[in-house]
Amino acid sequence: MKTYCDAGFDIGGTRLKYGLIDSEGRLVLKGKVRSPEAMADILAALEEAWGSLKKKAPGPIRSCGFGIAGFYSLKEQKILQSPNYPSLNGFPLVPALRKFIDVPFRIGNDANMAAYGEFAHGAGRGARSLVLLTIGTGIGSGIILDGKLWEGEGGYAGEIGHITVNPEGDPCNCGGRGCLETEASAPRIVKNYQALTGRTDVADSRDVYLLAKAGDPAALESFRKCAYYLGIGLGIVINLLNPEKILIGGGVVSAGKFLLGPAVEEARRRSHRISFAGCRIEKASLGNDAGLAGAAAWARLKAGSRK
């Protein structure tokens, strides 16, 4: 009996991750390479990875999905703006991929693909509505409503990292100010600590975490400030969407009681008690595999594949 698979690519800022899932969503093969910058090199890396997947696949590959950071236009079928890959901006990616991808494929925002991955095969399995937030260098997010990925009119929905939680906050790369991403991501934890202590030798959020574990007051305060704004953001999401679940992923999740606990309590204060009571806030489960698994599952759905 043949084992049919679907392929997924997660094109991140530093790593290009790829893999295959079977009809049950199990990851049967995966790999990663360093992400190149030039367009020609990106396409070459994708073609090489695709060839590797076809060679090692346990059975026929039926579809392929791509998750890419940036604003992917559903209408124009191209990346209009990518923070990680400026060479992708406006590039006609679909015809370029068609030159070597010989199965039906789909392209989407990387955070949307990660959200779909958690919904289809991760901590969101069985839920009808959920929101995924991945907290790291930035804040990515995706929304599932009534069992469907919500992409918005143009494909740009779900940018929760760019809701304003501090009107007087720092400028954001998006052009706004005081976005959730600028107030509650890993770099902010470091900035908070440096501002409180004047120390510049602490330059990584993990270092601040270790200091917090040791009881350092400034480190604890650095997390408390981020948790405050994260809680405001969660409260906005709960009041606006009334989701069944909010899943939190990304490297900062390991901070646990220093960030998530206080953030959930702030969300409780900021959201309507009935909506909050109906929402479970949990850790995501797929980790770095969420994007590629979601891209593969999304492509399978759109291609109409069956077991």
ZIQUI-V405208 format. One record per run of one state. SS is the DSSP state (a for helix, b for strand, c for the rest). FROM is the first residue (numbers start at 1). LEN is the number of residues. Records with the same first field share a line. If there is no record, write none. Layout:
SS = FROM-LEN, FROM-LEN
//
This chain:
c = 1-4, 12-3, 23-4, 35-4, 57-4, 69-2, 74-4, 82-4, 89-4, 99-5, 122-8, 136-3, 146-2, 150-10, 163-1, 165-6, 172-5, 178-1, 185-1, 198-7, 214-3, 242-3, 250-1, 259-1, 271-2, 278-2, 284-3, 304-4
b = 5-7, 15-8, 27-8, 61-8, 71-3, 78-4, 104-6, 130-6, 139-7, 148-2, 164-1, 171-1, 177-1, 179-1, 245-5, 280-4
a = 39-18, 86-3, 93-6, 110-12, 160-3, 180-5, 186-12, 205-9, 217-25, 251-8, 260-11, 273-5, 287-17
//
